Amino acid sequence: MPLITRSDDSYDPHLCHICTKRFLPGEIRVRDHNHWGSGRINGLAHQACNLNYRATYFIPVVIHNSRNYDNRLILKRRRHAIANNPYIAENYDETLPSNYILALDANNLYGFAMSQFLPVGNFRWLNSEELSKFFLELEEDSDIGYY
């Protein structure tokens, strides 16, 4: 939880921060705070305003061209994801619904790599014997190889 230097006396004790109306004598004032994240106090509020208040979370869509894309993509706030992919038999569980992991290239690293020239110095074609020898002698954790 982040430490905040703002104290309780920095809030306006006469105004509700949700409806911006003045508190009347005898009305119950409460501290409206964030339940989902930091626990930070947003301000003083009427009890009714605080109970009826719904925080709005708006995610702006900058580009929305759903052609040739799956519209069911959902942003998840998770650090780790586990796929239950029926095409990968080693970790598939039939009792759970199938789900997949999508690699999202948000920084366009693939597009940048495809726009660069390939190195062509000392390039030569390998015959079938040289290819077989290369593939058979290739270690699993080698720095060079094929994809």
Secondary structure, DSSP 4 states (H G I P E B T S, - for coil): -------GGGS-TTB-TTT-PBPPTT--EEEEE-SSSS--EEEEEEHHHHHH---------S----TTS-TT------S----B-TT-GGG--TTSPPB------TT-HHHHHHTSPPP-TT-----HHHHHHHHHH--TT-SS---
